[in-house]
């Protein structure tokens, strides 16, 4: 059985105050919480942020940029990227079929994904000199230069 400690036993009548945790800011912004606060008569502060939720600057003429960003990009960058030329596509296909390789086997030999070889043969890829070099080495054909 448990034993009691020797001495006078006293009760502690100090008040214990339990407090709620401080609400998170996301909880305060919840529409239900705002409606409950309004119904309870609590003070609710609303702040309208300038141009919140839009990607535009102010509506005044002075605050708008002089140059449109899209026009600036079009001036500095080419409109379309160069794709694999038709003669290079056909040369890759003919050389691969001549060696009786699938696209997956060719991709494995050049340490690239099969999708890369497929994009080069379909003409969707933007030519990369390193990949073209690997293809030339494995297939034994010239893909770059004037004599394609």
Secondary structure, 3 states (H helix, E strand, C coil): CCCCCCCCCCCCCCCCCCCCCCCCHHHHCCHHHHHHHHHHCCCCCCCCCCCCCCCCCCCCCCCCCCCCHHHHHHHHCCCCCCCCCHHHHHHHHHHHHHCCCCHHHHHHHCCCCHHHHHHHHHCCCCCCHHHHHHHHHHHCCCCCCCCC
